[in-house]
């Protein structure tokens, strides 16, 4: 899990941003952001984190301390009766918040997560604090999470290894007449065995489609099978793409376009620098793709990649229509793609990179092979 000392350091940086915004305290309601700041990951039950700008924090949840957390105080509600889950966890959380918030009445300006805060607990906090001024802090958290700490990078690397293990198993299952669901099942098995615990693996497993989940549909010789695999390991996501030809015999066009995209992907570290524009990188990818005669009129039809972290898509967004800047600490994917009927639909290749003081590091070192490894 996340390092608790690193969580406390993230809280210190968060408090500095709260002070700059003139806020007395902040409510954190999204489980992913509670995890980022406390090291405790809640995947089922609601929770609320209260952080004071001048120091002090408390966490209300169904768990009163079975796991360590980077907070000063833990509060817990009853989540079960003889291990049957209670049907009203939000009501129980709200009662905890009502009781504890009485002591925070001096907080007159309060940050809150407009994207995730339940109305029940927000209204209770407002009543207990005497209707404080509310200021949205979603952007503050997004900016903080863009630059990854070492404990986050370690989890991201493990999540990437989980996805790569899925590719080891999935490509061995690719053959004429095999169901997309069977390919996903093999990928999932590889992911779980690599994780060594229950973890999520899925993503785009629909053959001859730009994206979508696996279906009860068989794949056929000559198809290009894009697997855009995603995994979550202990709260952190990985997202990568590989493309394989069903039947193991690519056409000259398929091989040519594949080699072209692979060369572009391998050049990404030289195309990115701290302070550089993510939209400019998208335009660079688009221009490079158009250098292939087959793609000269089409180029890149989707984003060029995105940051990854506690969410599968974070800043920076490698997008034509939404810009951002690269900075040291960013972890991002890059995914050039090419599509057309003559290709057997399309090819997409995606790796994950980390911008460090020394340069751009490839985190997903894995073969780029169009012909799948045979079983």
CORLINGI-V805333 format. One record per residue. RES is the residue in one small letter. SS is DSSP state (H for helix, E for strand, L for the rest). PHI is phi in radians with two decimals (none if undefined). OMEGA is omega as a letter, one per 40 degrees, with the letter a starting at -180 (NA if undefined). Layout:
# CORLINGI-V805333
[[RES:SS:PHI:OMEGA] [RES:SS:PHI:OMEGA]]
This chain:
# CORLINGI-V805333
[[x:L:none:i] [x:L:-1.18:i] [x:L:-1.33:a] [x:H:-1.17:i] [x:H:-1.13:i] [x:H:-1.15:i] [x:H:-1.07:i] [x:H:-1.12:i] [x:H:-1.13:i] [x:H:-1.15:i] [x:H:-1.09:i] [x:H:-1.08:i] [x:H:-1.16:i] [x:H:-1.11:i] [x:H:-1.07:i] [x:H:-1.08:i] [x:H:-1.17:i] [x:H:-1.11:i] [x:H:-1.11:i] [x:H:-1.08:i] [x:L:-1.53:i] [x:L:1.25:a] [x:L:-1.80:i] [x:L:-1.52:a] [x:E:-2.87:i] [x:E:-2.51:i] [x:E:-1.75:i] [x:E:-2.07:a] [x:L:-2.00:a] [x:L:-1.36:a] [x:H:-1.02:a] [x:H:-1.18:a] [x:H:-1.41:i] [x:H:-1.06:i] [x:H:-1.06:a] [x:H:-0.98:a] [x:H:-1.67:a] [x:H:-2.09:a] [x:L:1.49:i] [x:L:-1.94:a] [x:L:-1.85:i] [x:L:-1.82:a] [x:L:-1.84:a] [x:L:-2.16:a] [x:L:-1.78:i] [x:L:-1.24:i] [x:L:-2.59:i] [x:E:-2.51:i] [x:E:-1.92:i] [x:E:-2.01:a] [x:E:-2.13:i] [x:E:-1.53:a] [x:L:-1.14:a] [x:L:-1.55:i] [x:L:1.99:a] [x:L:1.72:i] [x:E:-2.75:i] [x:E:-2.47:a] [x:E:-2.21:i] [x:E:-1.81:a] [x:E:-2.83:i] [x:L:-1.36:a] [x:L:-1.95:a] [x:L:-1.69:i] [x:L:2.44:i] [x:L:-1.10:i] [x:L:-2.17:i] [x:L:-1.24:i] [x:L:-2.49:i] [x:L:-1.46:i] [x:L:-2.42:a] [x:L:-1.51:a] [x:E:-2.56:i] [x:E:-2.03:i] [x:E:-2.19:a] [x:E:-2.35:i] [x:L:-1.88:a] [x:L:-1.34:a] [x:L:-1.75:a] [x:E:-2.59:i] [x:E:-2.27:a] [x:L:0.90:i] [x:L:1.23:i] [x:E:-1.63:a] [x:E:-1.08:i] [x:L:-1.18:a] [x:L:-1.44:a] [x:L:-2.25:a] [x:H:-1.09:i] [x:H:-1.16:i] [x:H:-1.11:i] [x:H:-1.18:i] [x:H:-1.05:a] [x:H:-1.08:i] [x:H:-1.17:i] [x:H:-1.04:a] [x:H:-1.10:i] [x:H:-1.03:a] [x:H:-1.18:a] [x:H:-1.34:a] [x:H:-1.22:i] [x:H:-1.00:a] [x:H:-1.40:a] [x:H:-1.90:a] [x:L:-1.13:a] [x:L:-1.45:i] [x:L:-1.46:a] [x:L:-1.69:i] [x:E:-2.22:a] [x:E:-2.18:i] [x:E:-1.46:i] [x:E:-2.54:a] [x:L:-1.64:a] [x:L:-1.10:a] [x:L:-1.39:a] [x:L:-2.50:a] [x:L:-1.26:i] [x:L:-1.12:a] [x:H:-1.12:a] [x:H:-1.05:a] [x:H:-1.27:i] [x:H:-1.12:i] [x:H:-1.14:i] [x:H:-1.14:i] [x:H:-1.07:a] [x:H:-1.07:a] [x:H:-1.16:a] [x:H:-1.27:a] [x:L:-1.71:i] [x:L:1.29:i] [x:L:0.99:i] [x:L:-1.21:i] [x:E:-1.13:a] [x:E:-1.90:a] [x:E:-2.23:i] [x:E:-1.19:a] [x:L:-2.13:a] [x:H:-1.00:a] [x:H:-1.18:i] [x:H:-1.09:a] [x:H:-1.15:i] [x:H:-1.05:a] [x:H:-1.16:i] [x:H:-1.12:a] [x:H:-1.37:a] [x:H:-1.11:a] [x:L:-1.65:a] [x:L:-1.49:i] [x:L:-1.48:a] [x:H:-1.01:i] [x:H:-1.17:i] [x:H:-1.21:i] [x:H:-1.07:i] [x:H:-1.07:i] [x:H:-1.21:i] [x:H:-1.10:i] [x:H:-1.09:i] [x:H:-1.14:i] [x:H:-1.07:i] [x:H:-1.09:i] [x:H:-1.07:i] [x:H:-1.10:i] [x:H:-1.17:i] [x:H:-1.15:i] [x:H:-1.14:i] [x:H:-1.10:i] [x:H:-1.13:i] [x:H:-0.97:a] [x:H:-1.40:a] [x:H:-1.10:a] [x:H:-1.21:i] [x:H:-1.22:a] [x:L:-1.57:a] [x:L:-1.35:i] [x:L:-2.85:a] [x:L:-1.00:i] [x:L:1.51:i] [x:L:-1.47:i] [x:E:-1.34:i] [x:H:-0.99:i] [x:H:-1.12:i] [x:H:-1.18:i] [x:H:-1.13:i] [x:H:-1.07:a] [x:H:-1.05:i] [x:H:-1.17:i] [x:H:-1.06:i] [x:H:-1.12:i] [x:H:-1.06:i] [x:H:-1.09:a] [x:H:-1.13:a] [x:H:-1.15:i] [x:H:-1.16:i] [x:H:-1.21:a] [x:H:-1.16:a] [x:L:1.28:i] [x:L:-2.91:i] [x:L:-1.18:i] [x:L:-2.52:i] [x:E:-1.57:i] [x:E:-2.45:i] [x:E:-3.00:a] [x:E:1.92:a] [x:E:-1.53:i] [x:L:-2.13:i] [x:L:-1.55:a] [x:L:-1.33:a] [x:L:1.01:i] [x:L:-2.38:i] [x:L:-1.15:i] [x:L:-2.99:i] [x:L:2.25:a] [x:L:-1.30:i] [x:L:-1.06:a] [x:L:-2.18:i] [x:L:-1.42:a] [x:L:-2.45:a] [x:E:-1.53:i] [x:L:-1.66:a] [x:L:-2.25:i] [x:L:-0.94:a] [x:L:1.70:i] [x:L:-1.13:i] [x:E:-1.68:a] [x:E:-1.88:i] [x:E:-1.46:i] [x:E:-1.98:i] [x:E:-1.75:a] [x:E:-1.43:i] [x:E:-2.25:i] [x:E:-2.37:i] [x:E:-2.17:i] [x:E:-2.07:i] [x:L:0.84:i] [x:L:1.58:a] [x:E:-2.02:a] [x:E:-1.69:i] [x:E:-2.22:a] [x:E:-2.64:a] [x:E:-2.50:i] [x:E:-2.24:i] [x:E:-2.39:i] [x:E:-2.23:a] [x:E:-2.25:i] [x:E:-1.58:i] [x:L:-1.28:a] [x:L:1.65:i] [x:L:1.38:a] [x:L:-2.25:a] [x:L:-1.26:i] [x:L:-1.32:i] [x:H:-1.05:i] [x:H:-1.17:i] [x:H:-1.02:a] [x:H:-1.14:a] [x:H:-1.13:i] [x:H:-1.18:i] [x:H:-1.04:a] [x:H:-1.07:i] [x:H:-1.12:i] [x:H:-1.19:i] [x:H:-1.08:i] [x:H:-1.13:i] [x:H:-1.09:a] [x:H:-1.07:i] [x:H:-1.16:a] [x:L:-1.55:a] [x:H:-0.97:a] [x:H:-0.97:i] [x:H:-1.44:a] [x:H:-1.72:a] [x:L:-2.08:i] [x:L:-2.55:i] [x:L:-1.01:a] [x:L:1.55:i] [x:L:-1.33:a] [x:E:-1.51:i] [x:H:-1.20:i] [x:H:-1.16:i] [x:H:-1.14:i] [x:H:-1.13:i] [x:H:-0.98:a] [x:H:-1.13:i] [x:H:-1.16:i] [x:H:-1.10:i] [x:H:-1.05:a] [x:H:-1.13:i] [x:H:-1.15:i] [x:H:-1.07:a] [x:H:-1.20:i] [x:L:-1.20:i] [x:L:-1.40:a] [x:H:-0.95:a] [x:H:-1.19:a] [x:H:-1.91:a] [x:L:-1.11:a] [x:L:-1.77:a] [x:L:-1.98:a] [x:L:1.19:a] [x:L:-1.59:a] [x:L:-1.73:i] [x:L:-2.45:i] [x:L:-1.05:a] [x:L:-1.71:a] [x:E:2.46:a] [x:E:-3.01:i] [x:E:-1.20:i] [x:L:-2.32:i] [x:L:-3.07:i] [x:L:-1.30:i] [x:L:-2.14:a] [x:L:-1.21:i] [x:L:-2.18:i] [x:E:-2.30:i] [x:E:-1.28:e] [x:E:-1.45:i] [x:E:-1.66:i] [x:E:-1.48:a] [x:L:-2.35:i] [x:L:-1.11:a] [x:L:-1.88:i] [x:L:-2.52:a] [x:L:-1.62:i] [x:L:-2.84:a] [x:E:-1.96:i] [x:L:-1.35:i] [x:L:-2.53:i] [x:L:-1.03:a] [x:L:1.84:i] [x:L:-1.12:i] [x:E:-2.08:a] [x:E:-2.49:i] [x:E:-1.74:i] [x:E:-2.34:a] [x:L:-2.45:i] [x:L:-1.13:a] [x:E:-2.50:i] [x:E:-2.52:a] [x:E:-2.46:i] [x:E:3.04:a] [x:H:-1.05:a] [x:H:-1.21:i] [x:H:-1.44:a] [x:L:1.43:i] [x:E:1.76:a] [x:E:-3.08:a] [x:E:-2.32:i] [x:E:-2.41:i] [x:L:-2.21:a] [x:E:-2.49:i] [x:E:-2.14:a] [x:E:-2.05:a] [x:E:-2.28:i] [x:E:-2.24:i] [x:E:-1.53:a] [x:E:-2.04:i] [x:L:-1.07:a] [x:L:-1.54:a] [x:E:2.52:a] [x:E:-1.75:a] [x:E:-1.74:i] [x:E:-1.41:i] [x:L:-1.64:a] [x:L:-2.01:a] [x:L:-1.27:a] [x:L:-2.68:a] [x:L:-1.00:i] [x:L:-1.81:a] [x:L:-2.18:i] [x:L:-1.27:i] [x:E:-1.51:a] [x:L:-1.15:i] [x:L:-1.12:a] [x:L:-1.36:a] [x:L:-1.26:NA]]
